[in-house]
Amino acid sequence: MSIADNIESLKKETDIIKVTLIAVSKTKTVQDIEEAYKAGQRLFGENTVQELVDKHEHLPKDIQWHLIGHLQTNKVKYITPFISMIQSVDSLKLLSEIDKQAQKSNRVIDCLLQVYIADEETKYGLGFDEAIELLRSEEYTNLNHIRIRGLMGIATNTDSEKQIKDEFYELKTFFDGVKQSYFRKDPTFDTLSMGMSSDYKIAIEQGSNMVRLGSTIFGQRVIKHWKNN
Ligand SMILES: *Cc1c(COP(=O)(O)O)cnc(C)c1O
């Protein structure tokens, strides 16, 4: 099936209709993204700053780009002029830098706090207690050029559906608690980004309203540089 076919059939899935679909285009070419764009897709996710900046330059400007990979503070300035949402905020230091750079671009940038839910050492993200600490800090309260729209999480890469379900359930419960405690009067705290190609159905069942799909749309990723595909 072509990229356009994949998008068409996803749009017919009853659970996908309810959520926001981010097409994860990392390692994929500009032509692949154009094909998805022609099929109506406007939200794309990338995991590195370099690829994001290059692709933004070469593709239509009404694409909304989401950063979904770890962001180093020294690279924030390259994406703040155009980024639509940064889903991978994993420290107050990073959030402060985003705020500082967003101010220079005269923007307010939508962010998600990435919360660590997996049973793996390699995943970035804040612990539940660290996320709370950030939200309670005076430094956060003083940031005017970022807006925390919700949370993002990545489940463990495992065959155990039960474990994945439990992790997503935990994040949804945390999301509801955070909303109640810190964003009660703020309807813009509304995004729970969880679910990738292998686990998005479980994620939606557990209350996700934004899924990030790469291989389901673009096919398997080969580990090659996107420019040399
Ligand atoms: C690569 C990636 C995805 C998409 O992965 P697929 O399994 O191809 O759907 C989603 N979220 C993050 C954070 C990723 O890095």
The ligand as an SDF file (V2000), in Angstrom:
LIG
                    3D

 15 15  0  0  0  0  0  0  0  0999 V2000
    9.6810    6.9210   16.1010 C   0  0  0  0  0  0  0  0  0  0  0  0
    8.7130    7.4160   17.1070 C   0  0  0  0  0  0  0  0  0  0  0  0
    7.3320    7.1750   16.9680 C   0  0  0  0  0  0  0  0  0  0  0  0
    6.7300    6.3770   15.8260 C   0  0  0  0  0  0  0  0  0  0  0  0
    7.1540    5.0580   15.8340 O   0  0  0  0  0  0  0  0  0  0  0  0
    6.4100    3.9370   14.9490 P   0  0  0  0  0  0  0  0  0  0  0  0
    6.6310    2.6880   15.7080 O   0  0  0  0  0  0  0  0  0  0  0  0
    7.0910    3.9330   13.6290 O   0  0  0  0  0  0  0  0  0  0  0  0
    4.9820    4.3210   14.8510 O   0  0  0  0  0  0  0  0  0  0  0  0
    6.4780    7.6870   17.9330 C   0  0  0  0  0  0  0  0  0  0  0  0
    6.9380    8.3940   18.9730 N   0  0  0  0  0  0  0  0  0  0  0  0
    8.2460    8.6520   19.1450 C   0  0  0  0  0  0  0  0  0  0  0  0
    8.6790    9.4460   20.3330 C   0  0  0  0  0  0  0  0  0  0  0  0
    9.1770    8.1680   18.2210 C   0  0  0  0  0  0  0  0  0  0  0  0
   10.4740    8.4410   18.4060 O   0  0  0  0  0  0  0  0  0  0  0  0
  1  2  1  0
  2  3  1  0
  2 14  2  0
  3  4  1  0
  3 10  2  0
  4  5  1  0
  5  6  1  0
  6  7  2  0
  6  8  1  0
  6  9  1  0
 10 11  1  0
 11 12  2  0
 12 13  1  0
 12 14  1  0
 14 15  1  0
M  END
$$$$
